[in-house]
Amino acid sequence: MIQTETYDQPQSSVDTCMGTVKLFMQQAREAGINSEFPAFAQKLFQKALDAGYGDEELGALIKVLR
């Protein structure tokens, strides 16, 4: 997918996965555990959403990592 840059038929979109990341953040808060990783992920997913990649496959995150 990343090699061919085809992100338009998602099994799981960036937007859907952002919902999961928000749940990770909530769980970390409720459990009183370190939230560094979910916070990093949330920022990364938000960059992808802000760039308009919300309806694309999760692999589209590479676009904000490059």
PDB file of N, CA, C and O in Angstrom:
ATOM      1  N   MET A   1       0.812  -1.172   0.000  1.00  0.00           N
ATOM      2  CA  MET A   1       0.000   0.000   0.000  1.00  0.00           C
ATOM      3  C   MET A   1       0.870   1.256   0.000  1.00  0.00           C
ATOM      4  O   MET A   1       0.634   2.176  -0.783  1.00  0.00           O
ATOM      5  N   ILE A   2       1.870   1.295   0.871  1.00  0.00           N
ATOM      6  CA  ILE A   2       2.739   2.467   0.930  1.00  0.00           C
ATOM      7  C   ILE A   2       3.574   2.553  -0.334  1.00  0.00           C
ATOM      8  O   ILE A   2       3.779   3.639  -0.876  1.00  0.00           O
ATOM      9  N   GLN A   3       4.058   1.404  -0.808  1.00  0.00           N
ATOM     10  CA  GLN A   3       4.860   1.389  -2.033  1.00  0.00           C
ATOM     11  C   GLN A   3       4.083   1.925  -3.222  1.00  0.00           C
ATOM     12  O   GLN A   3       4.620   2.688  -4.024  1.00  0.00           O
ATOM     13  N   THR A   4       2.832   1.534  -3.339  1.00  0.00           N
ATOM     14  CA  THR A   4       2.019   1.955  -4.489  1.00  0.00           C
ATOM     15  C   THR A   4       1.236   3.230  -4.216  1.00  0.00           C
ATOM     16  O   THR A   4       0.594   3.777  -5.113  1.00  0.00           O
ATOM     17  N   GLU A   5       1.292   3.704  -2.963  1.00  0.00           N
ATOM     18  CA  GLU A   5       0.582   4.919  -2.546  1.00  0.00           C
ATOM     19  C   GLU A   5      -0.915   4.847  -2.846  1.00  0.00           C
ATOM     20  O   GLU A   5      -1.511   5.800  -3.348  1.00  0.00           O
ATOM     21  N   THR A   6      -1.506   3.692  -2.527  1.00  0.00           N
ATOM     22  CA  THR A   6      -2.947   3.512  -2.703  1.00  0.00           C
ATOM     23  C   THR A   6      -3.597   3.393  -1.331  1.00  0.00           C
ATOM     24  O   THR A   6      -3.557   2.344  -0.688  1.00  0.00           O
ATOM     25  N   TYR A   7      -4.186   4.478  -0.915  1.00  0.00           N
ATOM     26  CA  TYR A   7      -4.775   4.558   0.421  1.00  0.00           C
ATOM     27  C   TYR A   7      -6.283   4.746   0.370  1.00  0.00           C
ATOM     28  O   TYR A   7      -6.916   4.973   1.401  1.00  0.00           O
ATOM     29  N   ASP A   8      -6.865   4.653  -0.824  1.00  0.00           N
ATOM     30  CA  ASP A   8      -8.255   5.062  -1.025  1.00  0.00           C
ATOM     31  C   ASP A   8      -9.297   3.982  -0.747  1.00  0.00           C
ATOM     32  O   ASP A   8     -10.492   4.257  -0.859  1.00  0.00           O
ATOM     33  N   GLN A   9      -8.890   2.770  -0.391  1.00  0.00           N
ATOM     34  CA  GLN A   9      -9.868   1.725  -0.075  1.00  0.00           C
ATOM     35  C   GLN A   9      -9.543   1.154   1.306  1.00  0.00           C
ATOM     36  O   GLN A   9      -9.049   0.033   1.423  1.00  0.00           O
ATOM     37  N   PRO A  10      -9.823   1.928   2.337  1.00  0.00           N
ATOM     38  CA  PRO A  10      -9.388   1.527   3.678  1.00  0.00           C
ATOM     39  C   PRO A  10     -10.173   0.370   4.280  1.00  0.00           C
ATOM     40  O   PRO A  10     -11.394   0.286   4.146  1.00  0.00           O
ATOM     41  N   GLN A  11      -9.449  -0.512   4.940  1.00  0.00           N
ATOM     42  CA  GLN A  11     -10.089  -1.496   5.802  1.00  0.00           C
ATOM     43  C   GLN A  11     -10.346  -0.828   7.147  1.00  0.00           C
ATOM     44  O   GLN A  11     -11.307  -1.146   7.847  1.00  0.00           O
ATOM     45  N   SER A  12      -9.470   0.099   7.487  1.00  0.00           N
ATOM     46  CA  SER A  12      -9.607   0.888   8.708  1.00  0.00           C
ATOM     47  C   SER A  12      -9.036   2.269   8.412  1.00  0.00           C
ATOM     48  O   SER A  12      -7.840   2.413   8.158  1.00  0.00           O
ATOM     49  N   SER A  13      -9.888   3.273   8.445  1.00  0.00           N
ATOM     50  CA  SER A  13      -9.456   4.620   8.068  1.00  0.00           C
ATOM     51  C   SER A  13      -8.706   5.306   9.213  1.00  0.00           C
ATOM     52  O   SER A  13      -8.783   4.895  10.370  1.00  0.00           O
ATOM     53  N   VAL A  14      -7.988   6.353   8.851  1.00  0.00           N
ATOM     54  CA  VAL A  14      -7.293   7.176   9.832  1.00  0.00           C
ATOM     55  C   VAL A  14      -8.307   7.712  10.846  1.00  0.00           C
ATOM     56  O   VAL A  14      -8.035   7.733  12.047  1.00  0.00           O
ATOM     57  N   ASP A  15      -9.458   8.139  10.369  1.00  0.00           N
ATOM     58  CA  ASP A  15     -10.502   8.679  11.246  1.00  0.00           C
ATOM     59  C   ASP A  15     -10.978   7.629  12.256  1.00  0.00           C
ATOM     60  O   ASP A  15     -11.129   7.930  13.440  1.00  0.00           O
ATOM     61  N   THR A  16     -11.209   6.426  11.798  1.00  0.00           N
ATOM     62  CA  THR A  16     -11.642   5.343  12.689  1.00  0.00           C
ATOM     63  C   THR A  16     -10.574   5.047  13.736  1.00  0.00           C
ATOM     64  O   THR A  16     -10.881   4.865  14.914  1.00  0.00           O
ATOM     65  N   CYS A  17      -9.337   5.000  13.305  1.00  0.00           N
ATOM     66  CA  CYS A  17      -8.243   4.700  14.228  1.00  0.00           C
ATOM     67  C   CYS A  17      -8.039   5.823  15.240  1.00  0.00           C
ATOM     68  O   CYS A  17      -7.602   5.570  16.363  1.00  0.00           O
ATOM     69  N   MET A  18      -8.349   7.054  14.858  1.00  0.00           N
ATOM     70  CA  MET A  18      -8.237   8.165  15.798  1.00  0.00           C
ATOM     71  C   MET A  18      -9.178   7.937  16.978  1.00  0.00           C
ATOM     72  O   MET A  18      -8.842   8.284  18.110  1.00  0.00           O
ATOM     73  N   GLY A  19     -10.333   7.367  16.730  1.00  0.00           N
ATOM     74  CA  GLY A  19     -11.256   7.040  17.813  1.00  0.00           C
ATOM     75  C   GLY A  19     -10.625   6.090  18.816  1.00  0.00           C
ATOM     76  O   GLY A  19     -10.822   6.228  20.023  1.00  0.00           O
ATOM     77  N   THR A  20      -9.873   5.134  18.318  1.00  0.00           N
ATOM     78  CA  THR A  20      -9.186   4.177  19.180  1.00  0.00           C
ATOM     79  C   THR A  20      -8.097   4.872  19.991  1.00  0.00           C
ATOM     80  O   THR A  20      -7.922   4.594  21.178  1.00  0.00           O
ATOM     81  N   VAL A  21      -7.373   5.768  19.347  1.00  0.00           N
ATOM     82  CA  VAL A  21      -6.317   6.506  20.047  1.00  0.00           C
ATOM     83  C   VAL A  21      -6.919   7.330  21.190  1.00  0.00           C
ATOM     84  O   VAL A  21      -6.332   7.424  22.268  1.00  0.00           O
ATOM     85  N   LYS A  22      -8.077   7.918  20.950  1.00  0.00           N
ATOM     86  CA  LYS A  22      -8.744   8.686  22.010  1.00  0.00           C
ATOM     87  C   LYS A  22      -9.121   7.780  23.183  1.00  0.00           C
ATOM     88  O   LYS A  22      -9.046   8.190  24.341  1.00  0.00           O
ATOM     89  N   LEU A  23      -9.524   6.559  22.878  1.00  0.00           N
ATOM     90  CA  LEU A  23      -9.830   5.600  23.943  1.00  0.00           C
ATOM     91  C   LEU A  23      -8.571   5.229  24.732  1.00  0.00           C
ATOM     92  O   LEU A  23      -8.630   5.063  25.951  1.00  0.00           O
ATOM     93  N   PHE A  24      -7.433   5.100  24.041  1.00  0.00           N
ATOM     94  CA  PHE A  24      -6.164   4.839  24.725  1.00  0.00           C
ATOM     95  C   PHE A  24      -5.837   5.972  25.694  1.00  0.00           C
ATOM     96  O   PHE A  24      -5.400   5.729  26.818  1.00  0.00           O
ATOM     97  N   MET A  25      -6.052   7.211  25.252  1.00  0.00           N
ATOM     98  CA  MET A  25      -5.793   8.371  26.109  1.00  0.00           C
ATOM     99  C   MET A  25      -6.697   8.335  27.338  1.00  0.00           C
ATOM    100  O   MET A  25      -6.243   8.576  28.456  1.00  0.00           O
ATOM    101  N   GLN A  26      -7.948   8.039  27.132  1.00  0.00           N
ATOM    102  CA  GLN A  26      -8.905   7.964  28.235  1.00  0.00           C
ATOM    103  C   GLN A  26      -8.496   6.868  29.215  1.00  0.00           C
ATOM    104  O   GLN A  26      -8.524   7.071  30.429  1.00  0.00           O
ATOM    105  N   GLN A  27      -8.121   5.721  28.689  1.00  0.00           N
ATOM    106  CA  GLN A  27      -7.710   4.601  29.540  1.00  0.00           C
ATOM    107  C   GLN A  27      -6.485   4.974  30.365  1.00  0.00           C
ATOM    108  O   GLN A  27      -6.420   4.668  31.556  1.00  0.00           O
ATOM    109  N   ALA A  28      -5.522   5.629  29.743  1.00  0.00           N
ATOM    110  CA  ALA A  28      -4.317   6.040  30.462  1.00  0.00           C
ATOM    111  C   ALA A  28      -4.671   6.989  31.608  1.00  0.00           C
ATOM    112  O   ALA A  28      -4.155   6.849  32.716  1.00  0.00           O
ATOM    113  N   ARG A  29      -5.555   7.955  31.336  1.00  0.00           N
ATOM    114  CA  ARG A  29      -5.978   8.895  32.380  1.00  0.00           C
ATOM    115  C   ARG A  29      -6.671   8.155  33.526  1.00  0.00           C
ATOM    116  O   ARG A  29      -6.353   8.359  34.698  1.00  0.00           O
ATOM    117  N   GLU A  30      -7.616   7.299  33.166  1.00  0.00           N
ATOM    118  CA  GLU A  30      -8.392   6.582  34.181  1.00  0.00           C
ATOM    119  C   GLU A  30      -7.530   5.628  35.007  1.00  0.00           C
ATOM    120  O   GLU A  30      -7.758   5.453  36.204  1.00  0.00           O
ATOM    121  N   ALA A  31      -6.553   5.021  34.369  1.00  0.00           N
ATOM    122  CA  ALA A  31      -5.698   4.062  35.064  1.00  0.00           C
ATOM    123  C   ALA A  31      -4.517   4.734  35.761  1.00  0.00           C
ATOM    124  O   ALA A  31      -3.803   4.104  36.541  1.00  0.00           O
ATOM    125  N   GLY A  32      -4.324   6.020  35.469  1.00  0.00           N
ATOM    126  CA  GLY A  32      -3.221   6.744  36.079  1.00  0.00           C
ATOM    127  C   GLY A  32      -1.863   6.268  35.593  1.00  0.00           C
ATOM    128  O   GLY A  32      -0.885   6.268  36.341  1.00  0.00           O
ATOM    129  N   ILE A  33      -1.816   5.858  34.314  1.00  0.00           N
ATOM    130  CA  ILE A  33      -0.550   5.374  33.760  1.00  0.00           C
ATOM    131  C   ILE A  33       0.012   6.370  32.758  1.00  0.00           C
ATOM    132  O   ILE A  33      -0.674   7.300  32.333  1.00  0.00           O
ATOM    133  N   ASN A  34       1.248   6.164  32.393  1.00  0.00           N
ATOM    134  CA  ASN A  34       1.945   7.033  31.450  1.00  0.00           C
ATOM    135  C   ASN A  34       1.198   7.081  30.119  1.00  0.00           C
ATOM    136  O   ASN A  34       0.807   6.047  29.577  1.00  0.00           O
ATOM    137  N   SER A  35       1.008   8.279  29.607  1.00  0.00           N
ATOM    138  CA  SER A  35       0.264   8.434  28.355  1.00  0.00           C
ATOM    139  C   SER A  35       1.133   8.979  27.230  1.00  0.00           C
ATOM    140  O   SER A  35       0.603   9.505  26.251  1.00  0.00           O
ATOM    141  N   GLU A  36       2.458   8.867  27.344  1.00  0.00           N
ATOM    142  CA  GLU A  36       3.347   9.411  26.314  1.00  0.00           C
ATOM    143  C   GLU A  36       3.082   8.818  24.937  1.00  0.00           C
ATOM    144  O   GLU A  36       2.991   9.551  23.953  1.00  0.00           O
ATOM    145  N   PHE A  37       2.960   7.509  24.861  1.00  0.00           N
ATOM    146  CA  PHE A  37       2.737   6.899  23.545  1.00  0.00           C
ATOM    147  C   PHE A  37       1.385   7.279  22.956  1.00  0.00           C
ATOM    148  O   PHE A  37       1.333   7.713  21.805  1.00  0.00           O
ATOM    149  N   PRO A  38       0.275   7.133  23.706  1.00  0.00           N
ATOM    150  CA  PRO A  38      -0.997   7.545  23.113  1.00  0.00           C
ATOM    151  C   PRO A  38      -1.031   9.037  22.771  1.00  0.00           C
ATOM    152  O   PRO A  38      -1.679   9.430  21.802  1.00  0.00           O
ATOM    153  N   ALA A  39      -0.345   9.865  23.549  1.00  0.00           N
ATOM    154  CA  ALA A  39      -0.307  11.303  23.240  1.00  0.00           C
ATOM    155  C   ALA A  39       0.445  11.544  21.942  1.00  0.00           C
ATOM    156  O   ALA A  39       0.030  12.364  21.123  1.00  0.00           O
ATOM    157  N   PHE A  40       1.554  10.829  21.750  1.00  0.00           N
ATOM    158  CA  PHE A  40       2.297  10.929  20.496  1.00  0.00           C
ATOM    159  C   PHE A  40       1.427  10.489  19.325  1.00  0.00           C
ATOM    160  O   PHE A  40       1.363  11.167  18.300  1.00  0.00           O
ATOM    161  N   ALA A  41       0.758   9.352  19.484  1.00  0.00           N
ATOM    162  CA  ALA A  41      -0.105   8.824  18.433  1.00  0.00           C
ATOM    163  C   ALA A  41      -1.236   9.800  18.116  1.00  0.00           C
ATOM    164  O   ALA A  41      -1.576  10.005  16.951  1.00  0.00           O
ATOM    165  N   GLN A  42      -1.813  10.397  19.152  1.00  0.00           N
ATOM    166  CA  GLN A  42      -2.911  11.330  18.930  1.00  0.00           C
ATOM    167  C   GLN A  42      -2.454  12.534  18.114  1.00  0.00           C
ATOM    168  O   GLN A  42      -3.182  12.998  17.236  1.00  0.00           O
ATOM    169  N   LYS A  43      -1.268  13.038  18.391  1.00  0.00           N
ATOM    170  CA  LYS A  43      -0.732  14.171  17.614  1.00  0.00           C
ATOM    171  C   LYS A  43      -0.501  13.770  16.162  1.00  0.00           C
ATOM    172  O   LYS A  43      -0.804  14.531  15.243  1.00  0.00           O
ATOM    173  N   LEU A  44       0.034  12.577  15.964  1.00  0.00           N
ATOM    174  CA  LEU A  44       0.293  12.083  14.615  1.00  0.00           C
ATOM    175  C   LEU A  44      -1.005  11.906  13.832  1.00  0.00           C
ATOM    176  O   LEU A  44      -1.103  12.322  12.677  1.00  0.00           O
ATOM    177  N   PHE A  45      -1.991  11.292  14.459  1.00  0.00           N
ATOM    178  CA  PHE A  45      -3.281  11.091  13.801  1.00  0.00           C
ATOM    179  C   PHE A  45      -3.955  12.430  13.518  1.00  0.00           C
ATOM    180  O   PHE A  45      -4.584  12.603  12.474  1.00  0.00           O
ATOM    181  N   GLN A  46      -3.825  13.371  14.438  1.00  0.00           N
ATOM    182  CA  GLN A  46      -4.437  14.680  14.230  1.00  0.00           C
ATOM    183  C   GLN A  46      -3.800  15.395  13.046  1.00  0.00           C
ATOM    184  O   GLN A  46      -4.497  16.061  12.281  1.00  0.00           O
ATOM    185  N   LYS A  47      -2.489  15.267  12.887  1.00  0.00           N
ATOM    186  CA  LYS A  47      -1.821  15.852  11.723  1.00  0.00           C
ATOM    187  C   LYS A  47      -2.385  15.257  10.437  1.00  0.00           C
ATOM    188  O   LYS A  47      -2.625  15.974   9.465  1.00  0.00           O
ATOM    189  N   ALA A  48      -2.593  13.950  10.438  1.00  0.00           N
ATOM    190  CA  ALA A  48      -3.144  13.284   9.261  1.00  0.00           C
ATOM    191  C   ALA A  48      -4.569  13.761   8.988  1.00  0.00           C
ATOM    192  O   ALA A  48      -4.933  14.005   7.838  1.00  0.00           O
ATOM    193  N   LEU A  49      -5.367  13.894  10.028  1.00  0.00           N
ATOM    194  CA  LEU A  49      -6.738  14.386   9.857  1.00  0.00           C
ATOM    195  C   LEU A  49      -6.736  15.823   9.341  1.00  0.00           C
ATOM    196  O   LEU A  49      -7.503  16.165   8.441  1.00  0.00           O
ATOM    197  N   ASP A  50      -5.879  16.655   9.911  1.00  0.00           N
ATOM    198  CA  ASP A  50      -5.785  18.052   9.477  1.00  0.00           C
ATOM    199  C   ASP A  50      -5.345  18.171   8.022  1.00  0.00           C
ATOM    200  O   ASP A  50      -5.704  19.125   7.331  1.00  0.00           O
ATOM    201  N   ALA A  51      -4.566  17.197   7.564  1.00  0.00           N
ATOM    202  CA  ALA A  51      -4.094  17.194   6.176  1.00  0.00           C
ATOM    203  C   ALA A  51      -5.138  16.620   5.219  1.00  0.00           C
ATOM    204  O   ALA A  51      -4.928  16.613   4.006  1.00  0.00           O
ATOM    205  N   GLY A  52      -6.264  16.139   5.757  1.00  0.00           N
ATOM    206  CA  GLY A  52      -7.334  15.638   4.910  1.00  0.00           C
ATOM    207  C   GLY A  52      -7.271  14.151   4.607  1.00  0.00           C
ATOM    208  O   GLY A  52      -7.880  13.694   3.640  1.00  0.00           O
ATOM    209  N   TYR A  53      -6.543  13.385   5.418  1.00  0.00           N
ATOM    210  CA  TYR A  53      -6.377  11.959   5.158  1.00  0.00           C
ATOM    211  C   TYR A  53      -7.327  11.083   5.975  1.00  0.00           C
ATOM    212  O   TYR A  53      -7.136   9.868   6.029  1.00  0.00           O
ATOM    213  N   GLY A  54      -8.322  11.654   6.595  1.00  0.00           N
ATOM    214  CA  GLY A  54      -9.213  10.929   7.488  1.00  0.00           C
ATOM    215  C   GLY A  54      -9.917   9.741   6.874  1.00  0.00           C
ATOM    216  O   GLY A  54     -10.130   8.736   7.552  1.00  0.00           O
ATOM    217  N   ASP A  55     -10.287   9.829   5.603  1.00  0.00           N
ATOM    218  CA  ASP A  55     -11.003   8.743   4.931  1.00  0.00           C
ATOM    219  C   ASP A  55     -10.069   7.742   4.263  1.00  0.00           C
ATOM    220  O   ASP A  55     -10.524   6.829   3.574  1.00  0.00           O
ATOM    221  N   GLU A  56      -8.772   7.908   4.464  1.00  0.00           N
ATOM    222  CA  GLU A  56      -7.803   7.021   3.826  1.00  0.00           C
ATOM    223  C   GLU A  56      -7.349   5.924   4.781  1.00  0.00           C
ATOM    224  O   GLU A  56      -7.550   6.004   5.993  1.00  0.00           O
ATOM    225  N   GLU A  57      -6.735   4.902   4.203  1.00  0.00           N
ATOM    226  CA  GLU A  57      -6.201   3.766   4.943  1.00  0.00           C
ATOM    227  C   GLU A  57      -5.176   4.239   5.972  1.00  0.00           C
ATOM    228  O   GLU A  57      -4.508   5.253   5.768  1.00  0.00           O
ATOM    229  N   LEU A  58      -5.054   3.517   7.055  1.00  0.00           N
ATOM    230  CA  LEU A  58      -4.132   3.853   8.127  1.00  0.00           C
ATOM    231  C   LEU A  58      -2.708   4.087   7.618  1.00  0.00           C
ATOM    232  O   LEU A  58      -1.988   4.925   8.160  1.00  0.00           O
ATOM    233  N   GLY A  59      -2.304   3.362   6.594  1.00  0.00           N
ATOM    234  CA  GLY A  59      -0.977   3.524   6.018  1.00  0.00           C
ATOM    235  C   GLY A  59      -0.703   4.927   5.515  1.00  0.00           C
ATOM    236  O   GLY A  59       0.454   5.291   5.301  1.00  0.00           O
ATOM    237  N   ALA A  60      -1.752   5.727   5.322  1.00  0.00           N
ATOM    238  CA  ALA A  60      -1.583   7.105   4.874  1.00  0.00           C
ATOM    239  C   ALA A  60      -0.841   7.950   5.903  1.00  0.00           C
ATOM    240  O   ALA A  60      -0.407   9.059   5.593  1.00  0.00           O
ATOM    241  N   LEU A  61      -0.691   7.441   7.118  1.00  0.00           N
ATOM    242  CA  LEU A  61       0.093   8.156   8.125  1.00  0.00           C
ATOM    243  C   LEU A  61       1.517   8.415   7.634  1.00  0.00           C
ATOM    244  O   LEU A  61       2.158   9.370   8.071  1.00  0.00           O
ATOM    245  N   ILE A  62       2.008   7.582   6.742  1.00  0.00           N
ATOM    246  CA  ILE A  62       3.354   7.767   6.206  1.00  0.00           C
ATOM    247  C   ILE A  62       3.492   9.136   5.565  1.00  0.00           C
ATOM    248  O   ILE A  62       4.586   9.701   5.528  1.00  0.00           O
ATOM    249  N   LYS A  63       2.391   9.672   5.060  1.00  0.00           N
ATOM    250  CA  LYS A  63       2.437  10.989   4.415  1.00  0.00           C
ATOM    251  C   LYS A  63       2.808  12.082   5.398  1.00  0.00           C
ATOM    252  O   LYS A  63       3.463  13.050   5.013  1.00  0.00           O
ATOM    253  N   VAL A  64       2.411  11.958   6.650  1.00  0.00           N
ATOM    254  CA  VAL A  64       2.782  12.976   7.636  1.00  0.00           C
ATOM    255  C   VAL A  64       4.112  12.657   8.312  1.00  0.00           C
ATOM    256  O   VAL A  64       4.698  13.514   8.973  1.00  0.00           O
ATOM    257  N   LEU A  65       4.581  11.439   8.148  1.00  0.00           N
ATOM    258  CA  LEU A  65       5.871  11.061   8.713  1.00  0.00           C
ATOM    259  C   LEU A  65       7.026  11.427   7.792  1.00  0.00           C
ATOM    260  O   LEU A  65       8.161  11.584   8.244  1.00  0.00           O
ATOM    261  N   ARG A  66       6.744  11.562   6.521  1.00  0.00           N
ATOM    262  CA  ARG A  66       7.828  11.850   5.549  1.00  0.00           C
ATOM    263  C   ARG A  66       8.283  13.274   5.648  1.00  0.00           C
ATOM    264  O   ARG A  66       9.179  13.689   4.913  1.00  0.00           O
TER     265      ARG A  66
END
